Amino acid sequence: LVHWVALNDKDATSLILLAQVQALRAHTDQAITTYQRAIEIAPNDVRPFEALGHIYEQQGNWQQAQTAYQKAIALQPENPIAANNLAFLMLERGGSVNVALTLAQTARKGLPNLPNTADTLGWAYYSNGAYSMAAPLLEEAVKKVPDNQAYRYHLGLTYQKLNDAGAARSELQKAITLDPKSPLADQARSALSASAGT
């Protein structure tokens, strides 16, 4: 594949394929460079921006990830993947909850059956204080992917806000059990002890 792409380095799709292979092999820096080359050739192709956003996010480079997703959305405002990822990033990193909600709604409209978009939109509603709108979306996400720790955590916090202490405790305990050593498990423990203290 690498040799074939070397002959086709004026073709963005070939470069995107090469970058995907590089990313799968954990050659992240090479993948970033290849995606950037694809952008030079085809600056209006949304795919490399989406992919770069994802790579930067995995690296914990939130600012670069946000910039890449914003460029993808500027090219394709209804792009559900970039909208979903940018919305979640904004919710987690202190961005505008109103903008995040709009992005999450766009994502959900474009990918209505994906548990990921259900969770992001539910979390956006939660962050905007619309707990009763958040709950059914988060319940759907948990039902589709029962062993996703973040979905369980989000649902547990939502139940707390809805004063359903038993359901909240159940979800938060499940979130902890799924990965007891993770930062999310610590947050779930804090939420549990806070509710026990009230």
C-alpha positions as a Markdown table, in Angstrom:
| # | Residue | x | y | z |
|---|---|---|---|---|
| 1 | Leu | 0.0 | 0.0 | 0.0 |
| 2 | Val | 2.8 | 2.4 | 0.9 |
| 3 | His | 4.5 | 2.1 | -2.5 |
| 4 | Trp | 1.2 | 2.4 | -4.3 |
| 5 | Val | 0.4 | 5.6 | -2.4 |
| 6 | Ala | 3.9 | 7.0 | -3.1 |
| 7 | Leu | 3.0 | 6.9 | -6.8 |
| 8 | Asn | -0.4 | 8.5 | -6.0 |
| 9 | Asp | 0.6 | 11.2 | -3.6 |
| 10 | Lys | -1.4 | 13.8 | -5.5 |
| 11 | Asp | -4.6 | 11.9 | -4.7 |
| 12 | Ala | -6.2 | 12.8 | -1.3 |
| 13 | Thr | -8.1 | 9.5 | -1.0 |
| 14 | Ser | -4.9 | 7.5 | -1.3 |
| 15 | Leu | -3.2 | 9.6 | 1.3 |
| 16 | Ile | -6.2 | 9.2 | 3.6 |
| 17 | Leu | -6.0 | 5.5 | 3.2 |
| 18 | Leu | -2.3 | 5.5 | 4.0 |
| 19 | Ala | -2.9 | 7.7 | 7.1 |
| 20 | Gln | -5.6 | 5.3 | 8.3 |
| 21 | Val | -3.1 | 2.4 | 8.1 |
| 22 | Gln | -0.5 | 4.5 | 9.9 |
| 23 | Ala | -2.9 | 5.4 | 12.7 |
| 24 | Leu | -3.9 | 1.7 | 13.1 |
| 25 | Arg | -0.3 | 0.8 | 13.4 |
| 26 | Ala | 0.1 | 3.5 | 16.1 |
| 27 | His | 2.4 | 5.6 | 13.9 |
| 28 | Thr | 0.5 | 8.7 | 15.0 |
| 29 | Asp | 2.9 | 11.4 | 14.0 |
| 30 | Gln | 3.2 | 9.9 | 10.5 |
| 31 | Ala | -0.6 | 9.7 | 10.2 |
| 32 | Ile | -0.9 | 13.4 | 11.2 |
| 33 | Thr | 1.7 | 14.4 | 8.6 |
| 34 | Thr | -0.1 | 12.3 | 5.9 |
| 35 | Tyr | -3.5 | 13.8 | 6.8 |
| 36 | Gln | -2.0 | 17.3 | 6.6 |
| 37 | Arg | -0.6 | 16.5 | 3.2 |
| 38 | Ala | -4.1 | 15.3 | 2.1 |
| 39 | Ile | -5.5 | 18.6 | 3.3 |
| 40 | Glu | -3.0 | 20.5 | 1.2 |
| 41 | Ile | -4.1 | 18.6 | -1.9 |
| 42 | Ala | -7.9 | 18.7 | -1.1 |
| 43 | Pro | -8.5 | 21.5 | 1.4 |
| 44 | Asn | -12.3 | 21.1 | 1.0 |
| 45 | Asp | -12.3 | 17.3 | 1.9 |
| 46 | Val | -13.9 | 17.0 | 5.4 |
| 47 | Arg | -12.4 | 13.5 | 6.1 |
| 48 | Pro | -8.9 | 14.4 | 7.1 |
| 49 | Phe | -10.1 | 17.1 | 9.4 |
| 50 | Glu | -12.4 | 14.6 | 11.1 |
| 51 | Ala | -9.6 | 12.1 | 11.4 |
| 52 | Leu | -7.1 | 14.6 | 12.7 |
| 53 | Gly | -9.6 | 15.7 | 15.4 |
| 54 | His | -9.9 | 12.1 | 16.5 |
| 55 | Ile | -6.2 | 11.6 | 16.7 |
| 56 | Tyr | -5.6 | 14.9 | 18.6 |
| 57 | Glu | -8.4 | 14.0 | 21.0 |
| 58 | Gln | -6.8 | 10.6 | 21.7 |
| 59 | Gln | -3.5 | 12.4 | 22.4 |
| 60 | Gly | -5.2 | 14.8 | 24.8 |
| 61 | Asn | -4.5 | 17.7 | 22.6 |
| 62 | Trp | -7.9 | 19.3 | 23.0 |
| 63 | Gln | -7.2 | 22.6 | 21.4 |
| 64 | Gln | -6.0 | 21.0 | 18.2 |
| 65 | Ala | -8.8 | 18.5 | 18.2 |
| 66 | Gln | -11.4 | 21.4 | 18.6 |
| 67 | Thr | -9.8 | 23.3 | 15.7 |
| 68 | Ala | -9.8 | 20.3 | 13.4 |
| 69 | Tyr | -13.5 | 19.5 | 14.2 |
| 70 | Gln | -14.4 | 23.2 | 13.7 |
| 71 | Lys | -12.8 | 23.2 | 10.2 |
| 72 | Ala | -14.7 | 20.0 | 9.3 |
| 73 | Ile | -18.0 | 21.7 | 10.4 |
| 74 | Ala | -17.1 | 24.9 | 8.5 |
| 75 | Leu | -16.8 | 22.7 | 5.4 |
| 76 | Gln | -19.8 | 20.6 | 6.1 |
| 77 | Pro | -22.1 | 22.2 | 8.8 |
| 78 | Glu | -24.4 | 19.1 | 9.0 |
| 79 | Asn | -21.5 | 16.7 | 9.5 |
| 80 | Pro | -22.7 | 14.5 | 12.3 |
| 81 | Ile | -19.4 | 12.9 | 13.4 |
| 82 | Ala | -17.5 | 16.2 | 13.7 |
| 83 | Ala | -20.6 | 17.8 | 15.3 |
| 84 | Asn | -20.9 | 15.0 | 17.9 |
| 85 | Asn | -17.2 | 15.0 | 18.7 |
| 86 | Leu | -16.9 | 18.7 | 19.0 |
| 87 | Ala | -20.0 | 18.9 | 21.1 |
| 88 | Phe | -18.7 | 16.3 | 23.5 |
| 89 | Leu | -15.3 | 18.0 | 23.7 |
| 90 | Met | -16.9 | 21.3 | 24.5 |
| 91 | Leu | -19.0 | 19.8 | 27.3 |
| 92 | Glu | -16.0 | 18.1 | 28.8 |
| 93 | Arg | -13.6 | 21.0 | 28.4 |
| 94 | Gly | -15.7 | 23.9 | 29.5 |
| 95 | Gly | -16.9 | 25.2 | 26.1 |
| 96 | Ser | -20.3 | 26.9 | 25.5 |
| 97 | Val | -23.1 | 24.5 | 26.6 |
| 98 | Asn | -25.5 | 26.2 | 24.2 |
| 99 | Val | -23.3 | 25.7 | 21.2 |
| 100 | Ala | -22.6 | 22.2 | 22.3 |
| 101 | Leu | -26.3 | 21.5 | 22.5 |
| 102 | Thr | -26.9 | 22.8 | 19.0 |
| 103 | Leu | -24.0 | 20.6 | 17.7 |
| 104 | Ala | -25.3 | 17.6 | 19.6 |
| 105 | Gln | -28.7 | 18.1 | 18.0 |
| 106 | Thr | -27.1 | 18.2 | 14.6 |
| 107 | Ala | -25.2 | 15.0 | 15.3 |
| 108 | Arg | -28.3 | 13.2 | 16.5 |
| 109 | Lys | -30.3 | 14.3 | 13.5 |
| 110 | Gly | -27.6 | 12.9 | 11.2 |
| 111 | Leu | -27.0 | 9.7 | 13.1 |
| 112 | Pro | -30.2 | 9.0 | 15.0 |
| 113 | Asn | -29.6 | 5.4 | 15.9 |
| 114 | Leu | -26.0 | 5.7 | 17.3 |
| 115 | Pro | -25.7 | 5.4 | 21.1 |
| 116 | Asn | -22.8 | 7.8 | 20.9 |
| 117 | Thr | -25.1 | 10.6 | 19.6 |
| 118 | Ala | -27.8 | 9.7 | 22.2 |
| 119 | Asp | -25.2 | 10.1 | 25.0 |
| 120 | Thr | -23.8 | 13.3 | 23.7 |
| 121 | Leu | -27.2 | 14.9 | 23.2 |
| 122 | Gly | -28.3 | 13.6 | 26.6 |
| 123 | Trp | -25.2 | 15.0 | 28.2 |
| 124 | Ala | -25.7 | 18.4 | 26.5 |
| 125 | Tyr | -29.3 | 18.5 | 27.8 |
| 126 | Tyr | -28.0 | 17.6 | 31.3 |
| 127 | Ser | -25.3 | 20.4 | 31.0 |
| 128 | Asn | -28.1 | 22.8 | 30.1 |
| 129 | Gly | -30.2 | 21.8 | 33.1 |
| 130 | Ala | -32.8 | 19.9 | 31.0 |
| 131 | Tyr | -32.6 | 16.7 | 33.0 |
| 132 | Ser | -36.0 | 15.2 | 32.0 |
| 133 | Met | -35.0 | 15.6 | 28.3 |
| 134 | Ala | -31.5 | 14.1 | 29.1 |
| 135 | Ala | -32.8 | 10.9 | 30.8 |
| 136 | Pro | -34.5 | 9.1 | 27.9 |
| 137 | Leu | -31.5 | 9.7 | 25.6 |
| 138 | Leu | -29.0 | 8.5 | 28.2 |
| 139 | Glu | -31.3 | 5.5 | 28.9 |
| 140 | Glu | -31.2 | 4.6 | 25.2 |
| 141 | Ala | -27.4 | 4.8 | 25.1 |
| 142 | Val | -27.0 | 2.6 | 28.2 |
| 143 | Lys | -29.5 | 0.1 | 26.8 |
| 144 | Lys | -27.6 | -0.2 | 23.5 |
| 145 | Val | -24.1 | -0.3 | 25.2 |
| 146 | Pro | -24.6 | -1.5 | 28.8 |
| 147 | Asp | -20.9 | -1.7 | 29.5 |
| 148 | Asn | -20.0 | 1.9 | 28.6 |
| 149 | Gln | -18.8 | 3.5 | 31.8 |
| 150 | Ala | -19.4 | 7.1 | 30.6 |
| 151 | Tyr | -23.0 | 6.4 | 29.6 |
| 152 | Arg | -23.7 | 4.9 | 33.0 |
| 153 | Tyr | -22.0 | 7.8 | 34.8 |
| 154 | His | -24.0 | 10.4 | 32.8 |
| 155 | Leu | -27.3 | 8.5 | 33.5 |
| 156 | Gly | -26.5 | 8.2 | 37.2 |
| 157 | Leu | -25.9 | 12.0 | 37.5 |
| 158 | Thr | -29.1 | 12.7 | 35.6 |
| 159 | Tyr | -31.1 | 10.4 | 37.9 |
| 160 | Gln | -29.6 | 12.3 | 40.9 |
| 161 | Lys | -30.8 | 15.6 | 39.4 |
| 162 | Leu | -34.3 | 14.0 | 38.9 |
| 163 | Asn | -34.3 | 13.0 | 42.6 |
| 164 | Asp | -34.4 | 9.2 | 41.8 |
| 165 | Ala | -31.8 | 8.2 | 44.4 |
| 166 | Gly | -32.1 | 4.4 | 43.9 |
| 167 | Ala | -31.7 | 4.5 | 40.2 |
| 168 | Ala | -28.8 | 7.0 | 40.5 |
| 169 | Arg | -27.0 | 4.8 | 43.0 |
| 170 | Ser | -27.5 | 1.8 | 40.8 |
| 171 | Glu | -26.0 | 3.5 | 37.7 |
| 172 | Leu | -23.1 | 5.1 | 39.5 |
| 173 | Gln | -22.2 | 1.8 | 41.2 |
| 174 | Lys | -22.3 | 0.0 | 37.8 |
| 175 | Ala | -20.1 | 2.8 | 36.3 |
| 176 | Ile | -17.5 | 2.1 | 39.1 |
| 177 | Thr | -17.7 | -1.7 | 38.7 |
| 178 | Leu | -16.9 | -1.4 | 34.9 |
| 179 | Asp | -13.5 | 0.2 | 35.5 |
| 180 | Pro | -12.8 | 0.8 | 39.2 |
| 181 | Lys | -9.4 | 2.5 | 38.7 |
| 182 | Ser | -10.5 | 5.0 | 36.1 |
| 183 | Pro | -11.0 | 8.8 | 36.7 |
| 184 | Leu | -14.7 | 8.3 | 35.9 |
| 185 | Ala | -15.0 | 5.8 | 38.7 |
| 186 | Asp | -13.5 | 8.3 | 41.1 |
| 187 | Gln | -16.0 | 10.9 | 39.9 |
| 188 | Ala | -18.8 | 8.4 | 40.3 |
| 189 | Arg | -17.7 | 7.7 | 43.9 |
| 190 | Ser | -17.7 | 11.4 | 44.7 |
| 191 | Ala | -21.2 | 11.7 | 43.3 |
| 192 | Leu | -22.3 | 8.8 | 45.4 |
| 193 | Ser | -20.8 | 10.1 | 48.6 |
| 194 | Ala | -22.2 | 13.6 | 47.9 |
| 195 | Ser | -25.7 | 12.1 | 47.6 |
| 196 | Ala | -25.2 | 10.0 | 50.7 |
| 197 | Gly | -24.4 | 13.2 | 52.6 |
| 198 | Thr | -27.5 | 15.0 | 51.6 |
